[in-house]
Amino acid sequence: MLDRHTCVGGEEGTGWDPHEFRHSGLTHLAEQGVSLQLFIAKSWHKSVSAARKYFKPGAAALAEVTGLLAPSDR
C-alpha cells in the first residue's frame, strides 16, 4: 500500500518501502533538533553509533553552537 501511494507516475515498484519511510521520518526528527536520548527511544536504536547517521548538522547549526562557546559580547 505504501508503494502504491508514493509511486512515481503511477509505476508500481517506484514508491517508498517501509524502511525508506522510517529513515525519512527519523531524519526529519534529527533535523528538528530532537535530543539524542529521545531520538534513540523513538527509533529503538541500541547505540549512539547506530543513530549517528541521522544527525548531520548544517553550517548554521554549527555556527550557533560555536556562538554558545564564544559569545560575541566579550
Secondary structure as UniProt FT lines:
FT   HELIX           2..6
FT   TURN            9..10
FT   TURN            12..13
FT   HELIX           18..31
FT   TURN            32..33
FT   HELIX           36..43
FT   HELIX           48..51
FT   HELIX           52..54
FT   HELIX           59..69
FT   TURN            72..73
//
